[in-house]
Amino acid sequence: MDDMCHLYNMELMQQRERIENLKRKLHSYNKNIEEQESIFKNVVKYTDGFINNIITFLERFSNSKELNVLSNCAKYCLADDVVILI
């Protein structure tokens, strides 16, 4: 009977060790995920304004009359297998 109790206790100890190892790994994975989320949030935070400024600039530029004049006046012609912008 003592041998059975000892064997059972050993099994329980091994299971607890495995559970503790899994907890440590899970904690490590969660910490890595939190760090990556933090980095992603910082990238979005610092680049969002920059990207919005570029989009606003491109919208203004594409709506400007100068661009329309340039696009209407630009003509491509093929001379001696070379594309020339006139």
Distance bins in CASP14 RR format, pairs under 12 A and 6 or more apart:
PFRMAT RR
TARGET T0000
AUTHOR 0000-0000-0000
RMODE 2
METHOD distances of the structure
MODEL  1
1 7 0 0 0 0 0 1 0 0 0 0 0
1 8 0 0 0 0 0 1 0 0 0 0 0
2 8 0 0 0 0 0 1 0 0 0 0 0
2 9 0 0 0 0 0 1 0 0 0 0 0
3 9 0 0 0 0 0 1 0 0 0 0 0
3 10 0 0 0 0 0 1 0 0 0 0 0
4 10 0 0 0 0 0 1 0 0 0 0 0
4 11 0 0 0 0 0 1 0 0 0 0 0
5 11 0 0 0 0 0 1 0 0 0 0 0
5 12 0 0 0 0 0 1 0 0 0 0 0
6 12 0 0 0 0 0 1 0 0 0 0 0
6 13 0 0 0 0 0 1 0 0 0 0 0
7 13 0 0 0 0 0 1 0 0 0 0 0
7 14 0 0 0 0 0 1 0 0 0 0 0
8 14 0 0 0 0 0 1 0 0 0 0 0
8 15 0 0 0 0 0 1 0 0 0 0 0
9 15 0 0 0 0 0 1 0 0 0 0 0
9 16 0 0 0 0 0 1 0 0 0 0 0
10 16 0 0 0 0 0 1 0 0 0 0 0
10 17 0 0 0 0 0 1 0 0 0 0 0
11 17 0 0 0 0 0 1 0 0 0 0 0
11 18 0 0 0 0 0 1 0 0 0 0 0
12 18 0 0 0 0 0 1 0 0 0 0 0
12 19 0 0 0 0 0 1 0 0 0 0 0
13 19 0 0 0 0 0 1 0 0 0 0 0
13 20 0 0 0 0 0 1 0 0 0 0 0
14 20 0 0 0 0 0 1 0 0 0 0 0
14 21 0 0 0 0 0 1 0 0 0 0 0
15 21 0 0 0 0 0 1 0 0 0 0 0
15 22 0 0 0 0 0 1 0 0 0 0 0
16 22 0 0 0 0 0 1 0 0 0 0 0
16 23 0 0 0 0 0 1 0 0 0 0 0
17 23 0 0 0 0 0 1 0 0 0 0 0
17 24 0 0 0 0 0 1 0 0 0 0 0
18 24 0 0 0 0 0 1 0 0 0 0 0
18 25 0 0 0 0 0 1 0 0 0 0 0
19 25 0 0 0 0 0 1 0 0 0 0 0
19 26 0 0 0 0 0 1 0 0 0 0 0
20 26 0 0 0 0 0 1 0 0 0 0 0
20 27 0 0 0 0 0 1 0 0 0 0 0
21 27 0 0 0 0 0 1 0 0 0 0 0
21 28 0 0 0 0 0 1 0 0 0 0 0
22 28 0 0 0 0 0 1 0 0 0 0 0
22 29 0 0 0 0 0 1 0 0 0 0 0
23 29 0 0 0 0 0 1 0 0 0 0 0
23 30 0 0 0 0 0 1 0 0 0 0 0
24 30 0 0 0 0 0 1 0 0 0 0 0
24 31 0 0 0 0 0 1 0 0 0 0 0
25 31 0 0 0 0 0 1 0 0 0 0 0
25 32 0 0 0 0 0 1 0 0 0 0 0
26 32 0 0 0 0 0 1 0 0 0 0 0
26 33 0 0 0 0 0 1 0 0 0 0 0
27 33 0 0 0 0 0 1 0 0 0 0 0
27 34 0 0 0 0 0 1 0 0 0 0 0
28 34 0 0 0 0 0 1 0 0 0 0 0
28 35 0 0 0 0 0 1 0 0 0 0 0
29 35 0 0 0 0 0 1 0 0 0 0 0
29 36 0 0 0 0 0 1 0 0 0 0 0
30 36 0 0 0 0 0 1 0 0 0 0 0
30 37 0 0 0 0 0 1 0 0 0 0 0
31 37 0 0 0 0 0 1 0 0 0 0 0
31 38 0 0 0 0 0 1 0 0 0 0 0
32 38 0 0 0 0 0 1 0 0 0 0 0
32 39 0 0 0 0 0 1 0 0 0 0 0
33 39 0 0 0 0 0 1 0 0 0 0 0
33 40 0 0 0 0 0 1 0 0 0 0 0
34 40 0 0 0 0 0 1 0 0 0 0 0
34 41 0 0 0 0 0 1 0 0 0 0 0
35 41 0 0 0 0 0 1 0 0 0 0 0
35 42 0 0 0 0 0 1 0 0 0 0 0
36 42 0 0 0 0 0 1 0 0 0 0 0
36 43 0 0 0 0 0 1 0 0 0 0 0
37 43 0 0 0 0 0 1 0 0 0 0 0
37 44 0 0 0 0 0 1 0 0 0 0 0
38 44 0 0 0 0 0 1 0 0 0 0 0
38 45 0 0 0 0 0 1 0 0 0 0 0
39 45 0 0 0 0 0 1 0 0 0 0 0
39 46 0 0 0 0 0 1 0 0 0 0 0
40 46 0 0 0 0 0 1 0 0 0 0 0
40 47 0 0 0 0 0 1 0 0 0 0 0
40 48 0 0 0 0 0 1 0 0 0 0 0
41 47 0 0 0 0 0 1 0 0 0 0 0
41 48 0 0 0 0 0 1 0 0 0 0 0
42 48 0 0 0 0 0 1 0 0 0 0 0
43 49 0 0 0 0 0 1 0 0 0 0 0
43 50 0 0 0 0 0 1 0 0 0 0 0
43 51 0 0 0 0 0 1 0 0 0 0 0
44 50 0 0 0 0 0 1 0 0 0 0 0
44 51 0 0 0 0 1 0 0 0 0 0 0
44 52 0 0 0 0 0 1 0 0 0 0 0
45 51 0 0 0 0 0 1 0 0 0 0 0
46 52 0 0 0 0 0 1 0 0 0 0 0
47 53 0 0 0 0 0 1 0 0 0 0 0
47 54 0 0 0 0 1 0 0 0 0 0 0
47 55 0 0 0 0 0 1 0 0 0 0 0
48 54 0 0 0 0 0 1 0 0 0 0 0
48 55 0 0 0 0 0 1 0 0 0 0 0
49 55 0 0 0 0 1 0 0 0 0 0 0
49 56 0 0 0 0 1 0 0 0 0 0 0
49 57 0 0 0 0 0 1 0 0 0 0 0
50 56 0 0 0 0 0 1 0 0 0 0 0
50 57 0 0 0 0 0 1 0 0 0 0 0
51 57 0 0 0 0 0 1 0 0 0 0 0
51 58 0 0 0 0 0 1 0 0 0 0 0
52 58 0 0 0 0 0 1 0 0 0 0 0
52 59 0 0 0 0 0 1 0 0 0 0 0
53 59 0 0 0 0 0 1 0 0 0 0 0
53 60 0 0 0 0 0 1 0 0 0 0 0
54 60 0 0 0 0 0 1 0 0 0 0 0
54 61 0 0 0 0 0 1 0 0 0 0 0
55 61 0 0 0 0 0 1 0 0 0 0 0
55 62 0 0 0 0 0 1 0 0 0 0 0
56 62 0 0 0 0 0 1 0 0 0 0 0
56 63 0 0 0 0 0 1 0 0 0 0 0
57 63 0 0 0 0 0 1 0 0 0 0 0
57 64 0 0 0 0 0 1 0 0 0 0 0
58 64 0 0 0 0 0 1 0 0 0 0 0
58 67 0 0 0 0 0 1 0 0 0 0 0
59 67 0 0 0 0 0 1 0 0 0 0 0
60 66 0 0 0 0 0 1 0 0 0 0 0
60 67 0 0 0 0 1 0 0 0 0 0 0
61 67 1 0 0 1 0 0 0 0 0 0 0
61 68 0 0 0 0 0 1 0 0 0 0 0
61 70 0 0 0 0 0 1 0 0 0 0 0
61 71 0 0 0 0 0 1 0 0 0 0 0
62 68 0 0 0 0 1 0 0 0 0 0 0
62 70 0 0 0 0 0 1 0 0 0 0 0
62 71 0 0 0 0 1 0 0 0 0 0 0
64 70 0 0 0 0 1 0 0 0 0 0 0
64 71 0 0 0 0 0 1 0 0 0 0 0
65 71 0 0 0 0 0 1 0 0 0 0 0
65 72 0 0 0 0 0 1 0 0 0 0 0
66 72 0 0 0 0 0 1 0 0 0 0 0
66 73 0 0 0 0 0 1 0 0 0 0 0
67 73 0 0 0 0 0 1 0 0 0 0 0
67 74 0 0 0 0 0 1 0 0 0 0 0
68 74 0 0 0 0 0 1 0 0 0 0 0
70 85 0 0 0 0 0 1 0 0 0 0 0
71 85 0 0 0 0 0 1 0 0 0 0 0
73 85 0 0 0 0 0 1 0 0 0 0 0
73 86 0 0 0 0 1 0 0 0 0 0 0
74 83 0 0 0 0 0 1 0 0 0 0 0
74 84 0 0 0 0 0 1 0 0 0 0 0
74 85 1 0 0 1 0 0 0 0 0 0 0
74 86 1 0 0 1 0 0 0 0 0 0 0
75 83 0 0 0 0 0 1 0 0 0 0 0
75 84 0 0 0 0 1 0 0 0 0 0 0
75 85 1 0 0 1 0 0 0 0 0 0 0
75 86 1 0 1 0 0 0 0 0 0 0 0
76 82 0 0 0 0 0 1 0 0 0 0 0
76 83 1 0 1 0 0 0 0 0 0 0 0
76 84 1 0 0 1 0 0 0 0 0 0 0
76 85 1 0 0 1 0 0 0 0 0 0 0
76 86 1 0 0 1 0 0 0 0 0 0 0
77 83 1 0 0 1 0 0 0 0 0 0 0
77 84 1 0 1 0 0 0 0 0 0 0 0
77 85 0 0 0 0 1 0 0 0 0 0 0
77 86 1 0 0 1 0 0 0 0 0 0 0
78 84 1 0 0 1 0 0 0 0 0 0 0
78 85 0 0 0 0 0 1 0 0 0 0 0
78 86 0 0 0 0 0 1 0 0 0 0 0
79 85 0 0 0 0 0 1 0 0 0 0 0
79 86 0 0 0 0 1 0 0 0 0 0 0
END
